[in-house]
């Protein structure tokens, strides 16, 4: 994993860490993602995970990130951080609703 502040992200950084797991620090929060930059595309596709199977994988999860080579666009695969806050393994999807306050 490569950790960086949101203020320090550049296109060169993204290119040099193409497809690596990134931890982005922003306003005392951390966000997990994989970014795939394709020089020949002006398109962007953003992907989030759906339900996860905890018997196979635990967060962070980047569902379908292996498809990046088949997608003709720059791609961001976001981990659903909400799933980091639950101890209930029956709670397997959250659609980025955030944390309980």
Biopython code that builds the backbone (N, CA, C, O; Angstrom):
import numpy as np
from Bio.PDB.StructureBuilder import StructureBuilder

atoms = [
    (1, "UNK", "N", (0.844, -1.182, 0.000)),
    (1, "UNK", "CA", (0.000, 0.000, 0.000)),
    (1, "UNK", "C", (0.884, 1.239, 0.000)),
    (1, "UNK", "O", (1.936, 1.278, 0.638)),
    (2, "UNK", "N", (0.431, 2.240, -0.728)),
    (2, "UNK", "CA", (1.149, 3.507, -0.810)),
    (2, "UNK", "C", (0.262, 4.567, -0.188)),
    (2, "UNK", "O", (-0.880, 4.751, -0.609)),
    (3, "UNK", "N", (0.781, 5.263, 0.810)),
    (3, "UNK", "CA", (-0.004, 6.289, 1.499)),
    (3, "UNK", "C", (0.446, 7.673, 1.043)),
    (3, "UNK", "O", (1.637, 7.941, 0.888)),
    (4, "UNK", "N", (-0.557, 8.558, 0.831)),
    (4, "UNK", "CA", (-0.263, 9.921, 0.384)),
    (4, "UNK", "C", (-1.373, 10.853, 0.861)),
    (4, "UNK", "O", (-2.520, 10.436, 1.019)),
    (5, "UNK", "N", (-1.031, 12.090, 1.084)),
    (5, "UNK", "CA", (-2.017, 13.106, 1.414)),
    (5, "UNK", "C", (-2.733, 13.527, 0.131)),
    (5, "UNK", "O", (-2.123, 13.569, -0.938)),
    (6, "UNK", "N", (-3.999, 13.831, 0.236)),
    (6, "UNK", "CA", (-4.762, 14.258, -0.947)),
    (6, "UNK", "C", (-4.151, 15.505, -1.573)),
    (6, "UNK", "O", (-4.268, 15.710, -2.781)),
    (7, "UNK", "N", (-3.509, 16.328, -0.778)),
    (7, "UNK", "CA", (-2.891, 17.560, -1.280)),
    (7, "UNK", "C", (-1.656, 17.294, -2.137)),
    (7, "UNK", "O", (-1.235, 18.155, -2.909)),
    (8, "UNK", "N", (-1.078, 16.101, -2.000)),
    (8, "UNK", "CA", (0.167, 15.789, -2.699)),
    (8, "UNK", "C", (-0.024, 14.935, -3.949)),
    (8, "UNK", "O", (0.953, 14.600, -4.618)),
    (9, "UNK", "N", (-1.247, 14.583, -4.268)),
    (9, "UNK", "CA", (-1.489, 13.722, -5.430)),
    (9, "UNK", "C", (-1.257, 14.501, -6.717)),
    (9, "UNK", "O", (-1.765, 15.608, -6.895)),
    (10, "UNK", "N", (-0.488, 13.905, -7.598)),
    (10, "UNK", "CA", (-0.251, 14.476, -8.921)),
    (10, "UNK", "C", (-0.500, 13.374, -9.954)),
    (10, "UNK", "O", (-0.583, 12.193, -9.617)),
    (11, "UNK", "N", (-0.615, 13.777, -11.192)),
    (11, "UNK", "CA", (-0.777, 12.796, -12.265)),
    (11, "UNK", "C", (0.456, 11.894, -12.346)),
    (11, "UNK", "O", (0.334, 10.691, -12.574)),
    (12, "UNK", "N", (1.624, 12.469, -12.162)),
    (12, "UNK", "CA", (2.849, 11.658, -12.176)),
    (12, "UNK", "C", (2.832, 10.611, -11.060)),
    (12, "UNK", "O", (3.239, 9.469, -11.271)),
    (13, "UNK", "N", (2.360, 11.003, -9.873)),
    (13, "UNK", "CA", (2.253, 10.041, -8.770)),
    (13, "UNK", "C", (1.312, 8.904, -9.148)),
    (13, "UNK", "O", (1.634, 7.734, -8.939)),
    (14, "UNK", "N", (0.143, 9.247, -9.707)),
    (14, "UNK", "CA", (-0.820, 8.209, -10.089)),
    (14, "UNK", "C", (-0.256, 7.283, -11.151)),
    (14, "UNK", "O", (-0.452, 6.069, -11.092)),
    (15, "UNK", "N", (0.442, 7.850, -12.118)),
    (15, "UNK", "CA", (1.046, 7.026, -13.169)),
    (15, "UNK", "C", (2.119, 6.101, -12.607)),
    (15, "UNK", "O", (2.200, 4.937, -13.000)),
    (16, "UNK", "N", (2.935, 6.602, -11.700)),
    (16, "UNK", "CA", (4.021, 5.779, -11.154)),
    (16, "UNK", "C", (3.503, 4.727, -10.173)),
    (16, "UNK", "O", (4.217, 3.778, -9.851)),
    (17, "UNK", "N", (2.277, 4.886, -9.701)),
    (17, "UNK", "CA", (1.662, 3.912, -8.794)),
    (17, "UNK", "C", (0.430, 3.273, -9.431)),
    (17, "UNK", "O", (-0.492, 2.843, -8.738)),
    (18, "UNK", "N", (0.433, 3.220, -10.745)),
    (18, "UNK", "CA", (-0.688, 2.698, -11.519)),
    (18, "UNK", "C", (-1.095, 1.295, -11.048)),
    (18, "UNK", "O", (-0.303, 0.354, -11.104)),
    (19, "UNK", "N", (-2.335, 1.177, -10.586)),
    (19, "UNK", "CA", (-2.864, -0.115, -10.178)),
    (19, "UNK", "C", (-2.485, -0.562, -8.782)),
    (19, "UNK", "O", (-2.912, -1.629, -8.341)),
    (20, "UNK", "N", (-1.697, 0.224, -8.081)),
    (20, "UNK", "CA", (-1.315, -0.134, -6.715)),
    (20, "UNK", "C", (-2.411, 0.288, -5.742)),
    (20, "UNK", "O", (-3.215, 1.176, -6.028)),
    (21, "UNK", "N", (-2.421, -0.359, -4.608)),
    (21, "UNK", "CA", (-3.372, -0.005, -3.565)),
    (21, "UNK", "C", (-2.905, 1.297, -2.917)),
    (21, "UNK", "O", (-1.785, 1.380, -2.414)),
    (22, "UNK", "N", (-3.770, 2.309, -2.932)),
    (22, "UNK", "CA", (-3.435, 3.623, -2.391)),
    (22, "UNK", "C", (-4.258, 3.898, -1.140)),
    (22, "UNK", "O", (-5.425, 3.517, -1.045)),
    (23, "UNK", "N", (-3.628, 4.564, -0.190)),
    (23, "UNK", "CA", (-4.332, 5.082, 0.980)),
    (23, "UNK", "C", (-4.227, 6.597, 0.890)),
    (23, "UNK", "O", (-3.137, 7.161, 0.988)),
    (24, "UNK", "N", (-5.355, 7.241, 0.703)),
    (24, "UNK", "CA", (-5.393, 8.689, 0.559)),
    (24, "UNK", "C", (-5.833, 9.291, 1.891)),
    (24, "UNK", "O", (-6.913, 8.976, 2.391)),
    (25, "UNK", "N", (-5.002, 10.152, 2.459)),
    (25, "UNK", "CA", (-5.340, 10.846, 3.696)),
    (25, "UNK", "C", (-5.945, 12.197, 3.341)),
    (25, "UNK", "O", (-5.360, 12.979, 2.592)),
    (26, "UNK", "N", (-7.136, 12.457, 3.897)),
    (26, "UNK", "CA", (-7.824, 13.726, 3.613)),
    (26, "UNK", "C", (-8.674, 14.111, 4.826)),
    (26, "UNK", "O", (-9.540, 13.345, 5.248)),
    (27, "UNK", "N", (-8.426, 15.290, 5.379)),
    (27, "UNK", "CA", (-9.203, 15.796, 6.517)),
    (27, "UNK", "C", (-9.347, 14.768, 7.643)),
    (27, "UNK", "O", (-10.458, 14.492, 8.096)),
    (28, "UNK", "N", (-8.242, 14.216, 8.082)),
    (28, "UNK", "CA", (-8.214, 13.231, 9.175)),
    (28, "UNK", "C", (-8.979, 11.947, 8.877)),
    (28, "UNK", "O", (-9.362, 11.227, 9.799)),
    (29, "UNK", "N", (-9.202, 11.658, 7.622)),
    (29, "UNK", "CA", (-9.840, 10.405, 7.187)),
    (29, "UNK", "C", (-8.881, 9.711, 6.237)),
    (29, "UNK", "O", (-7.982, 10.340, 5.679)),
    (30, "UNK", "N", (-9.072, 8.429, 6.059)),
    (30, "UNK", "CA", (-8.307, 7.690, 5.068)),
    (30, "UNK", "C", (-9.258, 7.005, 4.109)),
    (30, "UNK", "O", (-10.317, 6.515, 4.501)),
    (31, "UNK", "N", (-8.868, 6.978, 2.858)),
    (31, "UNK", "CA", (-9.664, 6.359, 1.814)),
    (31, "UNK", "C", (-8.765, 5.396, 1.047)),
    (31, "UNK", "O", (-7.619, 5.719, 0.734)),
    (32, "UNK", "N", (-9.286, 4.227, 0.750)),
    (32, "UNK", "CA", (-8.545, 3.187, 0.067)),
    (32, "UNK", "C", (-9.038, 3.077, -1.370)),
    (32, "UNK", "O", (-10.243, 3.078, -1.622)),
    (33, "UNK", "N", (-8.109, 2.983, -2.302)),
    (33, "UNK", "CA", (-8.506, 2.875, -3.704)),
    (33, "UNK", "C", (-7.367, 2.338, -4.554)),
    (33, "UNK", "O", (-6.209, 2.315, -4.137)),
    (34, "UNK", "N", (-7.722, 1.912, -5.744)),
    (34, "UNK", "CA", (-6.763, 1.597, -6.795)),
    (34, "UNK", "C", (-7.118, 2.486, -7.976)),
    (34, "UNK", "O", (-8.287, 2.619, -8.335)),
    (35, "UNK", "N", (-6.102, 3.091, -8.575)),
    (35, "UNK", "CA", (-6.306, 3.990, -9.707)),
    (35, "UNK", "C", (-5.504, 3.458, -10.890)),
    (35, "UNK", "O", (-4.318, 3.151, -10.770)),
    (36, "UNK", "N", (-6.172, 3.358, -12.024)),
    (36, "UNK", "CA", (-5.520, 2.920, -13.260)),
    (36, "UNK", "C", (-5.587, 4.068, -14.257)),
    (36, "UNK", "O", (-6.671, 4.488, -14.664)),
    (37, "UNK", "N", (-4.413, 4.575, -14.648)),
    (37, "UNK", "CA", (-4.323, 5.689, -15.587)),
    (37, "UNK", "C", (-3.964, 5.135, -16.952)),
    (37, "UNK", "O", (-3.021, 4.358, -17.100)),
    (38, "UNK", "N", (-4.737, 5.551, -17.950)),
    (38, "UNK", "CA", (-4.476, 5.143, -19.337)),
    (38, "UNK", "C", (-4.264, 6.403, -20.159)),
    (38, "UNK", "O", (-5.175, 7.214, -20.326)),
    (39, "UNK", "N", (-3.055, 6.556, -20.666)),
    (39, "UNK", "CA", (-2.701, 7.767, -21.415)),
    (39, "UNK", "C", (-3.548, 7.965, -22.663)),
    (39, "UNK", "O", (-3.706, 9.096, -23.122)),
    (40, "UNK", "N", (-4.093, 6.898, -23.218)),
    (40, "UNK", "CA", (-4.842, 6.993, -24.472)),
    (40, "UNK", "C", (-6.344, 7.213, -24.260)),
    (40, "UNK", "O", (-7.124, 7.088, -25.204)),
    (41, "UNK", "N", (-6.755, 7.540, -23.030)),
    (41, "UNK", "CA", (-8.189, 7.726, -22.772)),
    (41, "UNK", "C", (-8.459, 9.034, -22.036)),
    (41, "UNK", "O", (-7.689, 9.452, -21.171)),
    (42, "UNK", "N", (-9.567, 9.666, -22.401)),
    (42, "UNK", "CA", (-10.039, 10.853, -21.692)),
    (42, "UNK", "C", (-11.272, 10.525, -20.854)),
    (42, "UNK", "O", (-11.906, 11.421, -20.297)),
    (43, "UNK", "N", (-11.608, 9.246, -20.767)),
    (43, "UNK", "CA", (-12.775, 8.797, -20.010)),
    (43, "UNK", "C", (-12.361, 8.379, -18.605)),
    (43, "UNK", "O", (-11.214, 8.009, -18.357)),
    (44, "UNK", "N", (-13.328, 8.450, -17.694)),
    (44, "UNK", "CA", (-13.100, 8.017, -16.319)),
    (44, "UNK", "C", (-14.268, 7.147, -15.883)),
    (44, "UNK", "O", (-15.431, 7.515, -16.050)),
    (45, "UNK", "N", (-13.947, 5.995, -15.326)),
    (45, "UNK", "CA", (-14.949, 5.107, -14.758)),
    (45, "UNK", "C", (-14.625, 4.928, -13.274)),
    (45, "UNK", "O", (-13.496, 4.599, -12.910)),
    (46, "UNK", "N", (-15.627, 5.150, -12.426)),
    (46, "UNK", "CA", (-15.448, 4.997, -10.981)),
    (46, "UNK", "C", (-16.271, 3.802, -10.538)),
    (46, "UNK", "O", (-17.455, 3.699, -10.858)),
    (47, "UNK", "N", (-15.632, 2.891, -9.795)),
    (47, "UNK", "CA", (-16.260, 1.641, -9.391)),
    (47, "UNK", "C", (-16.254, 1.533, -7.864)),
    (47, "UNK", "O", (-15.267, 1.883, -7.216)),
    (48, "UNK", "N", (-17.337, 1.058, -7.306)),
    (48, "UNK", "CA", (-17.383, 0.731, -5.881)),
    (48, "UNK", "C", (-17.780, -0.728, -5.751)),
    (48, "UNK", "O", (-18.331, -1.323, -6.676)),
    (49, "UNK", "N", (-17.491, -1.288, -4.595)),
    (49, "UNK", "CA", (-17.857, -2.687, -4.424)),
    (49, "UNK", "C", (-19.308, -2.818, -3.982)),
    (49, "UNK", "O", (-19.875, -1.925, -3.352)),
    (50, "UNK", "N", (-19.881, -3.949, -4.329)),
    (50, "UNK", "CA", (-21.204, -4.306, -3.841)),
    (50, "UNK", "C", (-21.035, -5.143, -2.591)),
    (50, "UNK", "O", (-20.145, -4.885, -1.780)),
    (51, "UNK", "N", (-21.870, -6.127, -2.435)),
    (51, "UNK", "CA", (-21.765, -7.014, -1.281)),
    (51, "UNK", "C", (-20.462, -7.797, -1.353)),
    (51, "UNK", "O", (-20.024, -8.212, -2.426)),
    (52, "UNK", "N", (-19.852, -7.991, -0.183)),
    (52, "UNK", "CA", (-18.616, -8.771, -0.147)),
    (52, "UNK", "C", (-18.839, -10.053, 0.640)),
    (52, "UNK", "O", (-19.685, -10.118, 1.531)),
    (53, "UNK", "N", (-18.084, -11.042, 0.300)),
    (53, "UNK", "CA", (-18.127, -12.323, 0.996)),
    (53, "UNK", "C", (-16.926, -12.368, 1.929)),
    (53, "UNK", "O", (-15.793, -12.549, 1.481)),
    (54, "UNK", "N", (-17.173, -12.203, 3.239)),
    (54, "UNK", "CA", (-16.087, -12.145, 4.215)),
    (54, "UNK", "C", (-15.308, -13.449, 4.318)),
    (54, "UNK", "O", (-14.206, -13.462, 4.866)),
    (55, "UNK", "N", (-15.855, -14.540, 3.806)),
    (55, "UNK", "CA", (-15.101, -15.800, 3.828)),
    (55, "UNK", "C", (-14.022, -15.807, 2.744)),
    (55, "UNK", "O", (-13.094, -16.615, 2.783)),
    (56, "UNK", "N", (-14.155, -14.900, 1.781)),
    (56, "UNK", "CA", (-13.175, -14.803, 0.700)),
    (56, "UNK", "C", (-12.236, -13.617, 0.896)),
    (56, "UNK", "O", (-11.032, -13.731, 0.664)),
    (57, "UNK", "N", (-12.779, -12.485, 1.318)),
    (57, "UNK", "CA", (-11.994, -11.255, 1.377)),
    (57, "UNK", "C", (-12.507, -10.358, 2.497)),
    (57, "UNK", "O", (-13.706, -10.324, 2.775)),
    (58, "UNK", "N", (-11.597, -9.635, 3.134)),
    (58, "UNK", "CA", (-11.973, -8.621, 4.115)),
    (58, "UNK", "C", (-11.504, -7.269, 3.597)),
    (58, "UNK", "O", (-10.567, -7.205, 2.800)),
    (59, "UNK", "N", (-12.147, -6.179, 4.040)),
    (59, "UNK", "CA", (-11.773, -4.855, 3.558)),
    (59, "UNK", "C", (-10.308, -4.540, 3.828)),
    (59, "UNK", "O", (-9.744, -5.002, 4.820)),
    (60, "UNK", "N", (-9.700, -3.768, 2.965)),
    (60, "UNK", "CA", (-10.277, -3.097, 1.806)),
    (60, "UNK", "C", (-10.496, -4.053, 0.631)),
    (60, "UNK", "O", (-9.739, -5.001, 0.422)),
    (61, "UNK", "N", (-11.553, -3.771, -0.124)),
    (61, "UNK", "CA", (-11.955, -4.604, -1.260)),
    (61, "UNK", "C", (-12.083, -3.719, -2.494)),
    (61, "UNK", "O", (-12.641, -2.623, -2.432)),
    (62, "UNK", "N", (-11.564, -4.203, -3.600)),
    (62, "UNK", "CA", (-11.624, -3.469, -4.879)),
    (62, "UNK", "C", (-12.238, -4.383, -5.926)),
    (62, "UNK", "O", (-11.553, -4.863, -6.829)),
    (63, "UNK", "N", (-13.527, -4.614, -5.794)),
    (63, "UNK", "CA", (-14.180, -5.551, -6.705)),
    (63, "UNK", "C", (-14.022, -5.118, -8.150)),
    (63, "UNK", "O", (-14.114, -3.937, -8.486)),
    (64, "UNK", "N", (-13.783, -6.109, -8.989)),
    (64, "UNK", "CA", (-13.662, -5.953, -10.431)),
    (64, "UNK", "C", (-12.420, -5.169, -10.871)),
    (64, "UNK", "O", (-12.308, -4.819, -12.046)),
    (65, "UNK", "N", (-11.494, -4.888, -9.964)),
    (65, "UNK", "CA", (-10.296, -4.145, -10.380)),
    (65, "UNK", "C", (-9.448, -4.948, -11.367)),
    (65, "UNK", "O", (-8.668, -4.371, -12.124)),
    (66, "UNK", "N", (-9.596, -6.257, -11.362)),
    (66, "UNK", "CA", (-8.859, -7.071, -12.334)),
    (66, "UNK", "C", (-9.371, -6.845, -13.757)),
    (66, "UNK", "O", (-8.731, -7.259, -14.724)),
    (67, "UNK", "N", (-10.508, -6.199, -13.881)),
    (67, "UNK", "CA", (-11.073, -5.898, -15.201)),
    (67, "UNK", "C", (-10.446, -4.661, -15.836)),
    (67, "UNK", "O", (-10.744, -4.356, -16.991)),
    (68, "UNK", "N", (-9.604, -3.955, -15.130)),
    (68, "UNK", "CA", (-9.109, -2.662, -15.606)),
    (68, "UNK", "C", (-8.487, -2.734, -17.001)),
    (68, "UNK", "O", (-8.615, -1.791, -17.782)),
    (69, "UNK", "N", (-7.829, -3.822, -17.315)),
    (69, "UNK", "CA", (-7.206, -3.931, -18.639)),
    (69, "UNK", "C", (-8.243, -4.053, -19.756)),
    (69, "UNK", "O", (-7.933, -3.807, -20.921)),
    (70, "UNK", "N", (-9.466, -4.430, -19.402)),
    (70, "UNK", "CA", (-10.539, -4.566, -20.393)),
    (70, "UNK", "C", (-11.416, -3.322, -20.503)),
    (70, "UNK", "O", (-12.301, -3.256, -21.356)),
    (71, "UNK", "N", (-11.175, -2.349, -19.650)),
    (71, "UNK", "CA", (-11.986, -1.129, -19.632)),
    (71, "UNK", "C", (-11.213, -0.030, -20.352)),
    (71, "UNK", "O", (-10.088, 0.295, -19.973)),
    (72, "UNK", "N", (-11.808, 0.530, -21.371)),
    (72, "UNK", "CA", (-11.137, 1.568, -22.163)),
    (72, "UNK", "C", (-11.372, 2.942, -21.547)),
    (72, "UNK", "O", (-11.929, 3.841, -22.177)),
    (73, "UNK", "N", (-10.932, 3.079, -20.295)),
    (73, "UNK", "CA", (-11.068, 4.337, -19.562)),
    (73, "UNK", "C", (-10.107, 4.321, -18.386)),
    (73, "UNK", "O", (-9.698, 3.260, -17.914)),
    (74, "UNK", "N", (-9.756, 5.506, -17.924)),
    (74, "UNK", "CA", (-9.072, 5.604, -16.645)),
    (74, "UNK", "C", (-10.058, 5.085, -15.608)),
    (74, "UNK", "O", (-11.261, 5.318, -15.728)),
    (75, "UNK", "N", (-9.571, 4.394, -14.602)),
    (75, "UNK", "CA", (-10.497, 3.796, -13.640)),
    (75, "UNK", "C", (-10.055, 4.035, -12.207)),
    (75, "UNK", "O", (-8.868, 3.988, -11.884)),
    (76, "UNK", "N", (-11.038, 4.291, -11.360)),
    (76, "UNK", "CA", (-10.827, 4.373, -9.921)),
    (76, "UNK", "C", (-11.707, 3.303, -9.289)),
    (76, "UNK", "O", (-12.919, 3.277, -9.507)),
    (77, "UNK", "N", (-11.100, 2.430, -8.516)),
    (77, "UNK", "CA", (-11.821, 1.388, -7.791)),
    (77, "UNK", "C", (-11.775, 1.755, -6.310)),
    (77, "UNK", "O", (-10.726, 1.666, -5.672)),
    (78, "UNK", "N", (-12.923, 2.168, -5.770)),
    (78, "UNK", "CA", (-13.016, 2.623, -4.386)),
    (78, "UNK", "C", (-13.415, 1.486, -3.461)),
    (78, "UNK", "O", (-14.286, 0.680, -3.788)),
    (79, "UNK", "N", (-12.777, 1.432, -2.315)),
    (79, "UNK", "CA", (-13.180, 0.529, -1.250)),
    (79, "UNK", "C", (-14.309, 1.203, -0.476)),
    (79, "UNK", "O", (-14.240, 2.401, -0.201)),
    (80, "UNK", "N", (-15.339, 0.451, -0.125)),
    (80, "UNK", "CA", (-16.450, 0.993, 0.668)),
    (80, "UNK", "C", (-16.021, 1.014, 2.127)),
    (80, "UNK", "O", (-16.098, 0.001, 2.822)),
    (81, "UNK", "N", (-15.575, 2.160, 2.577)),
    (81, "UNK", "CA", (-15.031, 2.325, 3.921)),
    (81, "UNK", "C", (-16.050, 1.998, 5.018)),
    (81, "UNK", "O", (-15.661, 1.630, 6.126)),
    (82, "UNK", "N", (-17.322, 2.124, 4.728)),
    (82, "UNK", "CA", (-18.356, 1.810, 5.713)),
    (82, "UNK", "C", (-18.191, 0.394, 6.251)),
    (82, "UNK", "O", (-18.458, 0.141, 7.426)),
    (83, "UNK", "N", (-17.754, -0.525, 5.402)),
    (83, "UNK", "CA", (-17.610, -1.921, 5.823)),
    (83, "UNK", "C", (-16.453, -2.123, 6.799)),
    (83, "UNK", "O", (-16.338, -3.191, 7.400)),
    (84, "UNK", "N", (-15.599, -1.122, 6.966)),
    (84, "UNK", "CA", (-14.515, -1.209, 7.944)),
    (84, "UNK", "C", (-15.048, -1.010, 9.360)),
    (84, "UNK", "O", (-14.388, -1.399, 10.324)),
    (85, "UNK", "N", (-16.226, -0.415, 9.502)),
    (85, "UNK", "CA", (-16.756, -0.035, 10.805)),
    (85, "UNK", "C", (-17.679, -1.065, 11.438)),
    (85, "UNK", "O", (-18.137, -0.863, 12.563)),
    (86, "UNK", "N", (-17.956, -2.131, 10.767)),
    (86, "UNK", "CA", (-18.908, -3.093, 11.297)),
    (86, "UNK", "C", (-18.209, -4.356, 11.777)),
    (86, "UNK", "O", (-17.239, -4.812, 11.171)),
    (87, "UNK", "N", (-18.706, -4.904, 12.855)),
    (87, "UNK", "CA", (-18.228, -6.201, 13.333)),
    (87, "UNK", "C", (-19.218, -7.297, 12.971)),
    (87, "UNK", "O", (-18.970, -8.477, 13.221)),
    (88, "UNK", "N", (-20.342, -6.903, 12.380)),
    (88, "UNK", "CA", (-21.392, -7.841, 11.998)),
    (88, "UNK", "C", (-21.107, -8.339, 10.582)),
    (88, "UNK", "O", (-21.312, -7.610, 9.611)),
    (89, "UNK", "N", (-20.643, -9.556, 10.468)),
    (89, "UNK", "CA", (-20.268, -10.089, 9.159)),
    (89, "UNK", "C", (-21.485, -10.384, 8.278)),
    (89, "UNK", "O", (-21.326, -10.729, 7.107)),
    (90, "UNK", "N", (-22.694, -10.253, 8.823)),
    (90, "UNK", "CA", (-23.900, -10.366, 7.997)),
    (90, "UNK", "C", (-24.146, -9.054, 7.253)),
    (90, "UNK", "O", (-24.903, -9.010, 6.283)),
    (91, "UNK", "N", (-23.499, -7.991, 7.720)),
    (91, "UNK", "CA", (-23.599, -6.657, 7.109)),
    (91, "UNK", "C", (-22.533, -6.593, 6.028)),
    (91, "UNK", "O", (-21.403, -6.177, 6.282)),
    (92, "UNK", "N", (-22.902, -7.010, 4.810)),
    (92, "UNK", "CA", (-21.883, -7.183, 3.770)),
    (92, "UNK", "C", (-21.946, -6.167, 2.640)),
    (92, "UNK", "O", (-21.219, -6.293, 1.655)),
    (93, "UNK", "N", (-22.796, -5.173, 2.766)),
    (93, "UNK", "CA", (-22.835, -4.101, 1.773)),
    (93, "UNK", "C", (-23.333, -2.832, 2.441)),
    (93, "UNK", "O", (-24.121, -2.891, 3.384)),
    (94, "UNK", "N", (-22.876, -1.681, 1.955)),
    (94, "UNK", "CA", (-23.238, -0.428, 2.616)),
    (94, "UNK", "C", (-23.437, 0.734, 1.661)),
    (94, "UNK", "O", (-24.019, 1.749, 2.044)),
    (95, "UNK", "N", (-22.978, 0.613, 0.454)),
    (95, "UNK", "CA", (-23.120, 1.663, -0.562)),
    (95, "UNK", "C", (-22.651, 3.026, -0.066)),
    (95, "UNK", "O", (-23.294, 4.048, -0.305)),
    (96, "UNK", "N", (-21.506, 3.018, 0.637)),
    (96, "UNK", "CA", (-20.832, 4.257, 1.051)),
    (96, "UNK", "C", (-21.684, 5.162, 1.947)),
    (96, "UNK", "O", (-21.619, 6.385, 1.819)),
    (97, "UNK", "N", (-22.484, 4.580, 2.855)),
    (97, "UNK", "CA", (-23.355, 5.396, 3.691)),
    (97, "UNK", "C", (-22.614, 6.093, 4.820)),
    (97, "UNK", "O", (-23.159, 7.011, 5.433)),
    (98, "UNK", "N", (-21.388, 5.683, 5.110)),
    (98, "UNK", "CA", (-20.607, 6.367, 6.132)),
    (98, "UNK", "C", (-20.649, 5.675, 7.465)),
    (98, "UNK", "O", (-21.038, 4.511, 7.567)),
    (99, "UNK", "N", (-20.239, 6.408, 8.504)),
    (99, "UNK", "CA", (-20.181, 5.807, 9.827)),
    (99, "UNK", "C", (-21.302, 6.320, 10.722)),
    (99, "UNK", "O", (-21.816, 7.421, 10.524)),
    (100, "UNK", "N", (-21.668, 5.517, 11.695)),
    (100, "UNK", "CA", (-22.709, 5.885, 12.639)),
    (100, "UNK", "C", (-22.117, 6.849, 13.651)),
    (100, "UNK", "O", (-21.051, 6.589, 14.209)),
    (101, "UNK", "N", (-22.797, 7.958, 13.890)),
    (101, "UNK", "CA", (-22.315, 8.963, 14.855)),
    (101, "UNK", "C", (-23.279, 9.091, 15.988)),
    (101, "UNK", "O", (-23.055, 9.884, 16.903)),
]
sb = StructureBuilder()
sb.init_structure("model")
sb.init_model(0)
sb.init_chain("A")
sb.init_seg("    ")
for serial, (resi, resn, name, xyz) in enumerate(atoms, 1):
    if name == "N":
        sb.init_residue(resn, " ", resi, " ")
    sb.init_atom(name, np.array(xyz, "f"), 0.0, 1.0, " ", f" {name:<3s}", serial, name[0])
structure = sb.get_structure()
